[in-house]
Amino acid sequence: MTTQQMSDAELAGQPAAYWTGVAYEALIAHTRARQSEKGYTQPQFWLLRNLSGNDISPDGKGMTLPELQAAMASYIRPEDDLAAEAGVLLERGWLTRDTEDRLWISEEGERARVELARNAPAIRAALHEGIDDADYVTTVKVLQKLILNAGGVAA
């Protein structure tokens, strides 16, 4: 039975964990496909962001792969190989590695990070097509409440 055939009462009885899991997988697949079309991966973008003092990094200092893995623990996927992804960025000259095995974003990598970030609005627009902002806000608030009710932290 599809959701279009279900009544509101039937939908209200649906398990949130199932639907959030399906949504997560679909959203990640869509995002990663769009990024791949542009010639980069989501983990590569995260590496650049985590090493940039103009983005996620609080100080712009280099990090080892284990430090990066720890920094990305809440969103990295099990299949993501940060060592391989960093290798690609090193080959492109977007990252450098020092004698202590710390990765640093290069000037070229910073320019690439800024350019790659320009893809995000189009990805968001495609995913949000047909969803008004009020409905989206309501959805996020409901998800936050479900997280809190489950004993999690809704950051």
C-alpha positions in Angstrom: 0.0 0.0 0.0 1.4 3.4 -0.9 1.1 6.5 1.3 -1.3 8.0 -1.3 -3.7 5.2 -0.6 -3.5 5.5 3.2 -5.8 7.7 5.2 -4.4 10.3 7.6 -5.3 7.9 10.5 -3.3 5.1 8.9 -0.4 7.4 8.2 -0.5 8.5 11.9 0.1 4.9 12.9 3.1 4.5 10.7 6.5 3.9 12.4 8.6 7.1 12.4 11.9 5.1 12.4 10.9 3.4 9.2 10.1 6.6 7.4 13.0 8.5 8.7 15.3 5.7 7.6 13.8 5.6 4.1 14.0 9.4 3.9 17.7 9.4 5.1 18.8 6.9 2.5 16.9 8.7 -0.4 18.2 12.1 0.6 21.8 10.9 0.9 21.6 9.0 -2.4 20.2 12.1 -4.2 22.8 14.4 -2.7 25.7 12.1 -3.4 24.5 11.5 -7.0 24.4 15.3 -7.6 27.8 15.8 -6.1 29.2 12.9 -8.2 27.9 14.6 -11.3 30.0 17.6 -10.4 33.1 15.4 -9.9 33.4 15.1 -6.1 32.1 13.1 -3.3 30.3 14.0 -0.1 33.2 12.8 2.1 35.7 14.9 0.0 33.6 18.0 0.6 33.4 17.1 4.4 37.2 16.8 4.5 37.6 20.2 3.0 35.0 21.7 5.3 36.5 20.2 8.4 40.0 21.5 7.5 38.9 25.0 6.5 39.2 27.8 9.1 36.5 29.5 7.0 34.0 26.7 7.6 33.8 23.9 10.2 37.3 24.0 11.6 37.5 26.2 14.6 41.2 27.1 14.0 42.1 26.0 10.5 44.8 23.7 11.8 45.6 20.4 10.2 44.2 17.1 11.5 45.1 13.5 11.2 42.8 11.0 9.6 41.7 9.6 13.0 41.0 13.2 14.2 38.9 13.8 11.1 37.1 10.5 11.5 36.2 11.5 15.1 35.1 15.0 14.0 32.8 13.5 11.4 31.6 10.6 13.6 28.0 11.8 13.7 27.6 11.9 9.9 30.2 9.8 8.2 28.8 6.6 6.7 30.4 3.1 7.3 31.3 2.7 3.6 33.1 6.1 3.5 36.9 5.6 3.3 38.4 8.9 4.4 42.0 7.7 3.7 41.0 7.0 0.0 39.0 10.3 -0.2 41.9 12.3 1.2 44.2 10.6 -1.3 42.2 11.9 -4.1 42.3 15.4 -2.6 46.0 15.2 -2.1 46.5 14.2 -5.8 44.3 17.2 -6.8 46.5 19.5 -4.6 43.5 20.5 -2.5 45.1 19.0 0.6 48.7 18.7 1.8 50.2 16.4 4.4 52.9 17.4 6.9 55.6 15.3 8.5 53.3 14.5 11.5 50.7 13.0 9.1 48.3 15.9 9.5 46.2 17.0 6.6 45.9 20.7 5.7 43.6 22.4 3.2 45.6 24.2 0.5 44.8 27.6 -1.0 43.5 25.6 -4.1 41.5 23.4 -1.8 39.9 26.4 -0.1 38.9 27.8 -3.5 37.5 24.4 -4.4 35.6 24.2 -1.1 33.9 27.6 -1.9 33.1 26.5 -5.4 31.7 23.1 -4.3 29.5 24.8 -1.7 27.8 26.7 -4.5 26.1 23.4 -5.5 24.2 23.1 -2.2 21.4 25.5 -3.0 20.4 23.6 -6.2 20.5 20.3 -4.3 18.4 21.7 -1.5 15.9 23.3 -4.0 15.4 20.0 -5.8 14.8 18.2 -2.5 12.4 20.9 -1.2 10.4 21.1 -4.5 6.7 21.3 -3.6 7.3 21.7 0.1 6.6 25.1 1.5 8.9 26.4 4.3 6.2 26.2 6.9 5.6 22.5 6.3 9.4 21.9 6.4 9.7 23.8 9.7 6.9 21.7 11.1 8.5 18.5 10.0 11.9 19.4 11.5 10.1 20.4 14.8 8.3 17.1 14.9 11.6 15.2 14.2 13.3 17.1 17.0 10.5 16.2 19.4 10.7 12.5 18.3 14.4 12.6 19.0 13.9 14.2 22.4 11.1 11.7 23.2 13.6 8.9 22.3 16.1 10.2 24.8 18.3 11.8 22.1 19.7 15.3 21.7 18.0 17.5 19.1 20.8 19.9 18.3 
